[in-house]
Amino acid sequence: MVQVTIKDVDEGTFRELKAEAAREGISVGKALSWAVKVWLSEMQKPRLSLLSWKTFKGGKGTQYLSEEIDDILYGEKSGNIS
């Protein structure tokens, strides 16, 4: 194990970390080590670009599906600019 000093840590976030570590019965150092491991593993995951997404044909009757979804989400005829 190594001892480190960490600067510029958000005070509220550190308080939450310390409290959660206490509830779990572990040290702040162990909690911080676990959090860094999780963060590093997330950073290693490949990220997909929108350009890598494949398109598909939905079949007969779906040619206006995106407009219908927009109407449901944003209101009738939301795509029309007057």
N, C-alpha and C positions, 0 to 999 in steps of 0.2 A: 504494500500500500504506500501511497505517496500523500504527503500533506500539501495542500494547495490553498492559496488565498484567491478568492474570486471577487472582483470589483464590479460595480454597476449592476447588481442584482436588484430587481424590483422588490421593494420591501414587503408588499402585500403578498406577492407570489412566494417569497421565501417563508413568510409566516405560515401560509397554507401548507407548504412543503413540510415545514417543521411539525406542524400540528398533525398532518396525515401520517408522517413517519412515527410520531409518538403513538397514534391510534393503532398503527400496525405493529408497534413494538420493535421498530428498527431504528438505526441511527440515521441522521440526516445524510451522512456520507453514503450509506448504502442506498438510501432512497435516490440520492442524486446520481450515483453510479448507474442504478437501474434506469432512471430517466434518460441519461445520456446514451445508454445502450439501445434503448427503444428508439430514440431520435436517430441515432446512427443507422440502425437497421431500416428505418423508414427512408432515410436519404439514399440507401443503396437500391431501393426498389426502382425498376425501370419506369419511366414516365412516358405515357403515350401522347403523341402529338395528335391534334385534331386531324392533321393531314393523313395520318395513318388509318383513320377510321374507314371502314368499307361502307359503301352505300348498298341499298337493297331495294328491290321493287316489291311493294306491298301487295300487288295484285289488283284485280278489277275492283273498282269502287273506292280506292284509296288515294286517287289522284289529288283530292282536295283535303286530305287529312290534316296537313299542317295548318291550313287556314281554319279548319274546324276546331283544332286544338287552341289556336290563338283566340278564336271567338269565345271559347269556354273560359280561358284564362284571363283574357284582357277585355272582354266585352264584344258584343256584336259588331262586326265590320271594323275591327280595330286597325286593320292594315290599310284601310282607305284613308288617304290624306285629302282633305277638302281644301 
